[in-house]
Structures are given as structure tokens and as C-alpha cells.
Amino acid sequence: MKNRACASGVLGLALLWSGGLRAAELGTAEQARAMLERAAAALNADQVAALKAFNDEHNKDFRDRDLFVYCFNLADGKFTAYESPFLLNNDIREMKLYNEPMGQRAYDAVHDAADGAVVTIEYKYPKPGTKDPVTKEAFEERVGDQACGVSYFQ
């Protein structure tokens, strides 16, 4: 229970990391989709190296402004890649935003998808520097035993 509360708190902090970004500097749907395509290709080539690259804070191929690749294992829901290392090995299904089970929705959306299929989910979150939640969309793709995603503000 303590880990769940900590994970939820860390998720909120991790998602707020980009507080200094202005709206003009946010990633677009096209950029998020392109990043996910690069991530899927990297996973298919070498999963271990890809996950290491996704978790590398200096790797601009998989981290650009507010865009970043996150991945979780489909067997146990545990994060294998995330912008914040504090969320690694935490179960995505336990993540909630505004008391909505966003993590469970993210897991469910891709769990039964065909390998290589891209699904989308929407959720509310404030843009950096604001307090009012707006719509974010996440593209998620199943690649073997991993599900990876990239989200952007609509």
C-alpha cells in the first residue's frame, strides 16, 4: 500500500517535470507517433539495448521536450522504461490521475492488441505551467512482451 501511494505521488511529480515548457514547445501528435515508431523498431532490433536507451535521460531520440517513451511488461504490468527512474518496476495498473484508473486503462487498451498494433487512450492532465487539466492522448504499441507508449497534449 505504501508503494502504491509513493508510486502515485512520484507519477504526479514525474508528469510535472516539464513545468517550465511553454505550449509552443510541446510535442505534437506526429512527433509522438514518430517517436513511438522509433521505439518499436529499437525494441524489435534489441530489447535490452532499447530499454536502456529509453531510460537514458540524455537520449534525444526517445526524450524530446514533453515527449518520452514509457514501456511496461505485459505479464506483470511493471514499468521497464519511464522518464522518471522512480517509477521503474512499479505496476502501471496502480497509477491513478484525478482518481481515475488511468494506468489500468493504459494496460487494458494494449494488453489484448495484436503485436505491432497501435492503440490510443485519452486522459486529462494540466499542460506545463497550468493547473486546469486538458486532454492528452497516448499512442501505445505492443511489441512482444512489452507495451510502449508516447503521449502528447492535444
C-alpha positions in Angstrom: 0.0 0.0 0.0 2.9 2.3 0.9 4.5 1.6 -2.5 1.2 2.4 -4.3 0.9 5.8 -2.6 4.6 6.5 -3.3 4.2 5.5 -6.9 1.1 7.7 -7.4 2.9 10.6 -5.8 6.0 10.1 -7.9 3.9 9.8 -11.1 2.4 13.2 -10.4 5.9 14.7 -9.8 7.3 12.9 -12.9 4.5 14.2 -15.1 5.1 17.8 -13.8 8.8 17.7 -14.6 8.3 19.9 -17.6 6.6 22.8 -15.8 8.9 25.4 -17.5 7.8 24.4 -21.0 5.6 26.8 -22.9 2.8 25.4 -25.1 4.7 26.3 -28.3 7.5 24.0 -27.1 5.3 20.9 -26.6 5.5 17.9 -28.8 2.9 17.2 -31.5 0.9 14.1 -32.3 3.1 13.5 -35.4 6.2 13.8 -33.3 4.8 11.4 -30.6 3.8 8.9 -33.3 7.3 9.1 -34.9 9.0 8.6 -31.5 6.8 5.5 -30.9 7.8 4.1 -34.3 11.5 4.6 -33.5 10.9 2.9 -30.1 9.2 -0.1 -31.7 12.0 -0.5 -34.2 14.6 -0.3 -31.5 12.7 -2.9 -29.4 12.4 -5.3 -32.3 16.1 -4.9 -33.0 17.4 -5.4 -29.4 15.1 -5.2 -26.5 17.8 -4.8 -23.8 19.6 -2.0 -25.6 16.3 -0.3 -26.5 15.0 -0.2 -22.9 18.4 1.1 -21.8 18.2 3.9 -24.4 14.6 4.8 -23.4 15.8 5.2 -19.8 18.8 7.3 -20.8 17.9 10.9 -19.9 20.4 12.2 -22.5 19.0 10.2 -25.4 17.2 12.8 -27.5 15.7 10.1 -29.9 13.4 9.0 -27.1 13.1 12.1 -25.0 12.2 15.4 -26.5 10.6 18.3 -24.6 7.5 16.8 -23.0 7.6 13.6 -25.2 9.2 10.4 -23.8 8.9 6.7 -24.3 7.4 4.6 -21.5 7.2 0.9 -21.5 5.8 -1.8 -19.3 5.9 -5.6 -19.3 2.6 -7.1 -20.3 3.0 -10.1 -18.0 3.1 -8.1 -14.7 2.4 -4.5 -15.7 5.7 -3.3 -14.3 7.4 -0.3 -15.9 10.6 -1.2 -17.8 11.1 2.4 -19.1 9.9 5.7 -17.9 11.1 9.3 -17.9 11.4 9.1 -14.1 13.5 6.2 -12.8 11.4 6.2 -9.6 8.6 4.6 -11.5 10.6 1.7 -12.9 9.3 -1.7 -11.6 6.1 -0.1 -10.4 2.8 -1.6 -11.8 1.2 0.7 -14.3 -2.2 -0.7 -13.3 -1.9 1.0 -9.9 -1.5 4.5 -11.4 -4.3 7.0 -11.0 -4.7 10.6 -12.1 -7.5 12.6 -10.6 -8.9 9.4 -9.0 -9.3 7.9 -12.5 -7.6 4.5 -13.0 -5.6 5.8 -16.0 -2.9 3.1 -15.5 -5.4 0.3 -15.7 -6.9 1.8 -18.8 -3.5 2.1 -20.4 -2.7 -1.5 -19.6 -6.1 -2.8 -20.8 -6.0 -0.9 -24.1 -2.9 -2.6 -25.3 -2.9 -6.0 -23.4 -5.0 -7.9 -25.9 -3.9 -5.9 -29.0 -2.1 -7.7 -31.8 1.7 -7.5 -31.8 2.6 -4.2 -33.7 -0.9 -2.8 -33.3 -1.1 0.9 -32.1 -3.9 1.8 -29.8 -4.8 5.2 -28.2 -6.1 6.3 -24.9 -7.1 9.8 -23.7 -6.8 11.2 -20.2 -6.8 14.7 -18.6 -3.6 16.4 -17.3 -2.6 20.0 -17.0 -0.2 21.4 -19.6 3.1 22.5 -18.1 2.8 25.8 -16.2 -1.0 25.5 -15.9 -3.5 24.0 -13.4 -6.5 23.1 -15.5 -6.5 19.6 -16.9 -6.7 19.3 -20.7 -6.8 16.2 -22.9 -3.6 14.2 -23.5 -3.5 11.3 -25.9 -1.2 8.4 -25.7 -0.2 6.2 -28.6 0.7 2.7 -27.3 2.1 -0.3 -29.2 2.5 -3.9 -28.2 6.0 -5.2 -29.1 6.4 -8.8 -28.0 6.1 -8.9 -24.2 6.4 -5.1 -23.9 3.9 -2.3 -24.4 5.3 1.1 -25.1 3.8 4.5 -25.5 4.3 8.2 -26.0 1.8 10.8 -25.0 1.2 14.4 -26.2 -1.1 17.3 -25.4 -3.9 17.7 -27.9 
